[in-house]
């Protein structure tokens, strides 16, 4: 079982690092290959193990739960993008990258990429994850929400910076 007992900060990106977006599909394909090679870097390694554990516990092959983007913040992320379930661009074994990255070629990734580019948000501060982290048949996500929620609690524990950041967020009227 992965407990994600990492130190509060894994020194990978000392300062925020702007990551350029490849402008062509072939450039993004090449970039995704490089991301795959980097999937065990320290800031994402615990999350990769967590994804593999979720897959195993769900009766899926390792890699069936998409891995986090190493250009993102991993366990040091300050911004969590929480989506429903893996889209076609992230699903391995069906032509997808096997990673939760905005460099995928599906509609959701294109919209997220445009939003991140327009906002100027630094990718090294982000983590993309799914409320239901494993692939589900179209229209069946609601059946998997409770189990997915349990995995979100563990994700929160893996990413200690979320807890620190959420305590400093001012709520309206608070």
C-alpha positions as CSV (number, residue, x, y, z in Angstrom):
1,X,0.0,0.0,0.0
2,X,1.3,3.5,-0.9
3,X,1.1,5.8,2.1
4,X,2.6,8.8,0.4
5,X,4.7,9.6,3.4
6,X,7.0,12.0,1.5
7,X,8.7,15.0,3.0
8,X,6.6,18.2,2.6
9,X,8.5,19.3,-0.4
10,X,10.4,17.2,-2.9
11,X,13.1,19.4,-4.4
12,X,12.6,19.1,-8.1
13,X,11.6,22.5,-9.2
14,X,13.3,25.0,-6.9
15,X,11.5,27.9,-8.6
16,X,8.4,27.8,-10.7
17,X,9.4,26.6,-14.2
18,X,7.5,27.7,-17.3
19,X,7.0,24.8,-19.7
20,X,6.5,25.6,-23.4
21,X,3.6,24.0,-25.2
22,X,4.4,22.3,-28.4
23,X,2.3,23.9,-31.1
24,X,1.9,20.9,-33.4
25,X,0.4,17.4,-32.9
26,X,3.7,15.8,-33.8
27,X,5.5,18.1,-31.3
28,X,3.0,17.1,-28.6
29,X,3.4,13.4,-29.5
30,X,7.2,13.7,-29.0
31,X,6.6,15.7,-25.8
32,X,4.3,12.9,-24.4
33,X,7.0,10.3,-25.2
34,X,9.4,12.3,-23.1
35,X,6.9,12.7,-20.3
36,X,6.4,8.9,-20.2
37,X,10.2,8.4,-19.8
38,X,10.1,10.8,-16.8
39,X,7.1,9.2,-15.0
40,X,9.2,8.1,-12.1
41,X,10.8,11.4,-11.2
42,X,10.6,12.1,-7.4
43,X,7.7,14.5,-7.5
44,X,5.4,12.1,-9.3
45,X,6.8,8.7,-8.3
46,X,4.4,8.3,-5.3
47,X,1.5,9.2,-7.5
48,X,2.5,6.7,-10.2
49,X,2.7,4.0,-7.5
50,X,-0.7,5.2,-6.2
51,X,-2.2,4.9,-9.7
52,X,-0.7,1.4,-10.1
53,X,-2.2,0.4,-6.7
54,X,-5.6,1.7,-7.7
55,X,-5.4,-0.3,-11.0
56,X,-4.4,-3.5,-9.2
57,X,-7.1,-3.1,-6.6
58,X,-9.7,-2.5,-9.4
59,X,-8.6,-5.6,-11.3
60,X,-6.9,-3.6,-14.0
61,X,-3.4,-3.9,-15.5
62,X,-0.7,-1.4,-14.2
63,X,-0.9,1.7,-16.4
64,X,-4.7,1.4,-16.8
65,X,-5.1,4.3,-14.4
66,X,-3.3,7.2,-16.1
67,X,-0.2,8.6,-14.5
68,X,0.4,12.3,-13.6
69,X,2.2,14.6,-16.0
70,X,5.8,15.0,-14.8
71,X,5.8,18.6,-16.1
72,X,3.2,19.3,-13.5
73,X,3.8,19.7,-9.8
74,X,3.1,16.1,-8.7
75,X,3.1,15.9,-4.9
76,X,4.2,19.6,-4.8
77,X,1.2,20.9,-6.8
78,X,-0.6,24.0,-5.7
79,X,-3.6,23.7,-8.1
80,X,-5.6,20.5,-8.6
81,X,-7.6,20.1,-11.8
82,X,-10.2,17.4,-10.9
83,X,-12.0,15.9,-13.8
84,X,-14.6,13.1,-14.0
85,X,-12.8,10.0,-15.3
86,X,-10.0,9.4,-17.9
87,X,-10.7,10.6,-21.4
88,X,-9.7,8.9,-24.5
89,X,-6.5,10.9,-24.8
90,X,-5.3,9.6,-21.4
91,X,-6.3,5.9,-21.7
92,X,-3.4,3.6,-22.4
93,X,-4.1,0.7,-24.7
94,X,-6.6,2.6,-26.8
95,X,-4.3,5.0,-28.5
96,X,-4.1,7.4,-25.5
97,X,-0.9,8.5,-23.8
98,X,-1.5,6.7,-20.4
99,X,-0.9,10.1,-18.8
100,X,-3.1,12.9,-17.5
101,X,-1.5,15.7,-19.5
102,X,-2.9,18.7,-21.3
103,X,-0.7,17.6,-24.2
104,X,-3.1,14.8,-25.1
105,X,-5.1,15.2,-28.3
106,X,-8.6,14.8,-27.0
107,X,-11.2,17.6,-26.6
108,X,-10.8,17.9,-22.8
109,X,-7.1,18.3,-23.1
110,X,-7.3,20.9,-25.8
111,X,-9.7,23.0,-23.7
112,X,-7.5,22.7,-20.6
113,X,-4.4,23.5,-22.7
114,X,-6.1,26.7,-24.0
115,X,-7.3,27.7,-20.5
116,X,-3.8,27.2,-19.0
117,X,-2.2,29.1,-21.8
118,X,-4.7,32.0,-21.6
119,X,-4.4,32.2,-17.8
120,X,-0.6,32.1,-17.7
121,X,-0.8,29.4,-15.0
122,X,2.5,27.6,-14.6
123,X,2.1,23.9,-15.3
124,X,4.7,23.0,-12.7
125,X,2.1,24.2,-10.1
126,X,-0.7,21.9,-11.3
127,X,-1.8,18.3,-11.0
128,X,-4.6,16.8,-13.1
129,X,-6.5,13.9,-11.6
130,X,-9.9,12.2,-12.0
131,X,-12.6,11.8,-9.4
132,X,-12.9,8.3,-10.8
133,X,-9.3,7.6,-11.7
134,X,-9.9,4.4,-13.7
135,X,-11.5,4.1,-17.1
136,X,-15.3,3.6,-17.0
137,X,-17.8,2.8,-19.7
138,X,-19.6,5.9,-21.2
139,X,-22.4,7.0,-18.9
140,X,-21.4,4.7,-16.0
141,X,-19.2,7.1,-14.0
142,X,-22.0,7.7,-11.4
143,X,-21.7,4.0,-10.4
144,X,-18.0,4.5,-9.5
145,X,-18.2,7.8,-7.7
146,X,-18.1,6.5,-4.1
147,X,-15.0,4.3,-4.7
148,X,-13.4,7.3,-6.6
149,X,-14.1,9.5,-3.6
150,X,-12.2,7.2,-1.3
151,X,-9.2,7.4,-3.7
152,X,-9.4,11.2,-3.5
153,X,-8.9,11.2,0.2
154,X,-5.7,9.3,-0.3
155,X,-4.7,11.6,-3.1
156,X,-5.1,14.5,-0.7
157,X,-2.8,12.9,1.8
158,X,-0.2,12.3,-1.0
159,X,-0.2,15.9,-1.9
160,X,0.7,17.6,1.3
161,X,0.9,21.0,-0.3
162,X,-2.8,20.9,-1.1
163,X,-3.6,20.7,2.6
164,X,-1.3,23.6,3.3
165,X,-2.7,25.7,0.5
166,X,-6.3,25.0,1.4
167,X,-5.8,26.3,4.9
168,X,-4.5,29.6,3.5
169,X,-7.4,30.1,1.1
170,X,-9.9,32.7,2.3
171,X,-13.4,31.7,1.9
172,X,-16.1,34.3,1.1
173,X,-17.5,35.7,4.3
174,X,-14.8,33.9,6.3
